[in-house]
């Protein structure tokens, strides 16, 4: 099966129906369960942001007129904490509330009585947009967490250094912190004091000699010739700088 098709399957989405009218709630649940979605339901959701996070909800169908906190209040609270999709369920007389709801962060709205086919299409399109946005966000995060230079790859999350030959090694904490500090300031000389601050922790206070030893270890792993280093250069009497070309 094509992985992309699997990811776009309705069964991978979790929908929460928040509706205090039993008949309307049952109707909504029935629509989406028949379409293959995973559906949860509740008649009120005063702790909606917590529910969405704990149950990993992708889309909320939210009635505006609820007992307890109303749908507009819940929309504002949820949008402050989550990027889950929000479709407001309104009556024909709720035109102003619909506008306010959209201003507070709702993505769309439907009016009672619903057209089941239209509702499903709206929900499906919204879920696709949410997944596209999440994918783009993850790609941007991955680019921030992984840097590449002249065939090498450095993964800040996993502390992995991967050679051009695709050989990976997890760096000890001191080497990782020092290389991370240098790479984050490419072309800039960092003093030994700055590097000591970058690698110190509660149980270990490094010295000038500690920095030099760690630099030597990293150079060996980068296959950097000590007499003519390519990536980590020595600024004599000051410190070190990273000279690799980041891509």
N, C-alpha and C positions, 0 to 999 in steps of 0.2 A: 504493500500500500504506500502511496506517495505520502511522506511525512507531513507535507503542507496540507493535504486533504484531511489527514487525521486531525491536525491542529484546528482546522476550521469546522470540524463536526460539531453540531449542536450539543451533543452529549458531553463535550468538554466544558461547557459553560454552566455556571450555577446561578440560578435566578431566585430572588427573594420577592415574594408577593406580600405587600403590607396593605391590608384592606380589612376594615372592621365589619363590612357587610358580608355575611357568610355566603350568600348566593353569588355575589360578584367575585368573591375570593375563589370560590370553588370553580367558577367558570374560567377565571384566569389560569388557575392551576391546571385545569383540564386542557386548555389550549396548548400550554407549553409542554406538558408531559406527553401529550400525543405527538408533538413535534420532535420529541426525543431529548428535551432538555432535562437537567436535574433541577428540581423545583423545591424550595422551602416556602413555608407560609406562616404568617402571624397576623393577629388582628390589631396589634399595636406594637410599636418599636421605640419606646422612649430611650433605649440604649442602642439605637441603630448603628452608629459608627463601630461600637464594640462587636455587634452581631456580624456586620459585614466583614470585619477583620478576622474574627474567630472562625466563621464559616466559609471564608474565602469566596465571598459573593462577587460575581462579575457584573450583575445587573439587578437593580431594584425597581420593581413596579410599585409606585408609592401613591396611595390615595391621598388627596389633599385634605379631605374632611375626615379626620380621625378623632377618636376620643383620646384624651391625654394630649401629648404633643401633636400639633397638626403637621400636615405634610410639608408646609413651607418651612417651618422651624427645623424639621428633620432634614430637609434638603440642605439648608444652610449648615447644619452641624456635620452632616455627612461629607459635604464637599470640602469642608475645612480639614478633613482627616483622610479622605479617600478619593481615588480617581475612578471608582466603580461607576458604571452607567446608571443614570437615573431617568426613568420615564414616569411622569406624573399622570395619575388617573384622575380626571376631572369631570364635572358635570357641565352641561351646556351654559350654565349661568356663571361659570367661574373664569370669565375671560381675563379680568384684572389679575386674579390669582395665578393664572397661567403665565402671564407676563412677568409677574413678580417671581414666580418659581424659576423661570428661565434665567432671570437676572441673578438669582441666588445660586445658579450652577446646575439646574436640571438640564438634561440633554434634549429632551423631547416631551411631548404629552399626547395623551389620547383622551377622547371624550366618550363618556357613556351615552348610549350603548355602543360597544366596540364593534368594529368590523374585524373579525378574527384574523382574516388573511392580512389586512393592512397592519394590524398590531404585530403579527409575527414578522412581517417584512421589516418594519421599523426596528424591532428588537434585534433581528439578525444583522441588519446594516450597522446598528450602533455597536454591537459586539465585535464586528469586524473592525470598525474604526478604533475601538479600544485596544484590540489586539495589535493592530498596526502601530498605534502609539506606544504601547508597551514594548513592542519589538524594536522600534526606533530608539526608545529610551535605553533599553538594554544594550543595544549596539553602541550607543554613545558612551555608556558606562564602561563597557568592555574596552573601548578605545582609550579611556582614561586610565584603566587599570593595567593595561598591557602596553608597554612601549617597545619599539623595535629600533635597532641601530645596526646597520651594516651586516645584516644576516642574523644577528642575535635577537632574542626576545626575552623581555624581563616582565614577569607577571607579579604585580605588586600584591595581589590578593593571596596567591598561592606561594609566594616567595620562591618562584621557580625561575631559574636562568637556563635558557635553551640555546644551544649552539646552532650555527648554520647547518650542522650535520644532524640536527633534530635530537641531540642528546640533552636531556633535562637533568638538572640537579637542584634540589631544594637547599637554599642557602641558610646557614646558621643565622641566628637573629642579628648578631653584630655585623656580619658581612652584608646581610640584607639591608639593614638600616643605613649603613654607610653608602652602599651603592645607590639606594633610593635617594638619599640626600644629594649625592652628586648628580644623578640623572635629572632630578627636579630643578637643578640650576645649571643647565648645560652651558659650557663656555665661561662660567663664572668661577673665579677662584674662591674656594671655601677654606677658611683658616682651620688650623687644627682645633682651636677652641669651638668653632661652629660644628665641626664634625664630632667632637667629643660630646657636645650637647645633643646631637642627633642620635647618638648610639647609646647614651647612658640610660640606665634603668634603676629601679629601686635597689637592686642587689649588687650592682656593678658600676663603679665609677672609673671610666677609662682614663688613660694617660696619653701623652703624645706618642709614646712607644706603641700603645694599643692601636692607635690609628694607623701608624706605619705598618704594623704587622697585618692588620686587616686589609690594607691597600695591597700589600704584597700577595695575600691569599687571593684577593679578587683578580688581580692582574694575572696570576697563574691560571685561574679558571677561564679568564677571557683570552688566554694565550697571548698576553701582552708581554713583549720583551722588555725586561726591566731597564735596559740601557736605552731603548728607543720605544717607549710605550706609545700605543696608538689611541687608547681609550682614556686612561687615567694618567694625566700629566702632573708632574711635580712643579709647584711654584716654590722654588727654593727659599727657605726661610719663612714661608707663609703657610702653604698648605697644598691642596690639590684641586684639580678641575677635571670635569668630564668633557672630552673632546670628540666623542663619537657623534656621528651625524644621525640624529633621530628622524624617523620617518613615520 
